[in-house]
Amino acid sequence: MPYIRIISGKIGGRNLKTSDNKNLRPTPAKMREQLFSWLRPLINDFICLDLFAGSGALGLEAISNGAQKVIFIEQNQDIYNCLKRNCSELNILEEVELYRQSAENYVRRVKDIKFDLILLDPPYNRNYINILLPKIIEKFVKNGTYIFIEMNSYDEEVYHEDMKLLKEASSGDSTGRLYQINK
């Protein structure tokens, strides 16, 4: 069974088991380290959404670095079970909410919640970002919300009139971009 390592913060250094599902592609450690070096001074008490949670690497780093709560959305039963088991072993179940459903369902059904940080790392080559981003911005953001989008390095940068690109990092064939909402 593969592992991910939490890079920094209160649970930093912990190795967590992940599903060996061939579609699981955890955010590279180098990219997570860079992202949370940018966010660490800001993240205390953030409410975060990890929309395509997978291994939970991004959301777990957020909790480890001071986020108040992370909502994980993962559709695959095996991957969800592994994430839930890791949250239990880390004693962070009070700081997380886990939902086994598709990102599309969550975005369509949930209302009345605004996030400080939204983490988007969908499967590559499925166009999820272009389909869901306008709805996410309409429903879940406020002025100042941060959105981190990880995508294939060969894909075009995402654009939305309310988003401003702050930072960018690459690792292998992945590029992560941190945006901020300016409404």
N, C-alpha and C positions, 0 to 999 in steps of 0.2 A: 504494500500500500504506500503511495507517495506521501510526502510531507510538505508542509509550508512552514516557514519560520516567521514568527512575529518579529519585526525588526526593532521596534523601539517602544518606549513607554512602560507602563506598569506591568504589562504581561510580555514585554519584549524578551526575546531569547527563547521563548517556548516553541517547541516543534509540535505541529498539529497534524494528525492523519487527515488525508483527503481521499476522496473517492478516486478510483482509478478509471473513471469514465473517460473514454477517449475524447469526448467533446469538452471536457473541463480544461481550461487554460488559465490558471491563476496569474494574476498580475505579477510580472517579474519583481523580485526583491529590490533590485536597483531602482525601479520606477516607484515602488511603494516608499522606499527610503527618501527619494527626492520629493515626492508629493507631500509626505508628512513633515519634511523639513520646511516646506513652504507653509503648511497649515498649522504646525505646532503652536506658534504664538497666538493663533486665533481660535483654535478648535474647542477650548474649554466651554462646556455646557451646550455644545451644538446638538441639535436634533438632526440625525442623518438618515438618508435613504440609500440603501445598497440594492439597486433595482434588479440587477442580474447577478445575484450574490455568488453563485458558484461555491467556491471554497470558503468564501467569506473573508478572504485576505484583506480586502480594502476596508470593509466595515470593522473587522477585528482590530486593524491598525488604528482606526478612528477611536474605538473604545479605549484602546491601550494608551492613546495620546490625549485623552481627556474629554471626548464626546460624552454627553449626558445619556443619549439613547441612540441606538441604531436599529432601524427597521430593515430586516433582510427579506428579500423576495426571491424565492428559488422554486422553479417548477418541477425539476427532476426529483423523484422520491428518494433515490439512493444518495444523491448529493445533499439534499435537504436533511436527511437523517444524520449524515456525517457532520454537517454544520451544527445541527442541534446538539449532537453529542459533544462536539468541541466546545460549544458555549457552556454546556453543563460542566464539563471538566475544568473549564477556566473560571467557574463560579461567577459568570456574568449574566445569567438568565434574567436578573432583575433589570439589567441595562439594555436588553435587546427585546425585540419582537420578531418572531419568525413566522412567515407565511409561505405555505406551499401552494403557489399558484403562479400563473404566467404574469410576466410584467405587464402585458396588455390588459389583463383582467384587473390587476391592481390599479393601473392608471385610470381605467374606465370606471371602476366602482368607488374608489375612495375619494372623499371630499373633506374639506374643512381642516386640512393640515398643511402647514407651511414648513419647509425644511431650511436649515442653515447650510447644509451640504448634501448634494446629490451625487452619488457615485454610479457611473454608467459604464459597464464593461460587457456589452452584449456579445453574442456569438458574431464572429466576423462574417461578412458577405451575406447578411440577411436583411440589411437596410433598416434595422430597428431604430437607429438613431433618427433618421429622417422621418420615420413614421411617428415615433413617440415624442420626440423633443418638443414640438409645438404644444402638445397636450400637457406635457410635464411642466412647461413654462407657464401655461395658462392656469394650471391647477395647484402646483406645489411650491412655487417660488414667491419670494418677496424681494424687495430692493436689497441687494447685498448678498443674496444667496450665491454660494459657490457651486459650480457644477464641474465635476471631473469626468472627462470622456476618454476612454481608452479605445483605440481602434487600430486597424491594420495601418502600418506606416505608408502603404501605397494608396490608401483612400484619401480623398480630398478632405480638407478641413471642413468642419461643420460650421454653418453660419445661421445665426438668428439675430435679428435686429436688437434684441434686448441683452445679448451676451457680448461681453468684452473679453478677449483672450488675455490672460495674465501671464501664464507660464506654459512651457512645453518641455517634455523630456521624451527620449526614445531609448528603447532597449530591444535589441533584436529586431523583429518585424513589428513591434508594437510602438505606438506613439500615444502618449497621454498628454492631454491638454486641460489646463485649469482655467475655467472661465468664471466671470462674476456677472451677476444680473444687475443691470442698471435700467430701472423702469422710471 
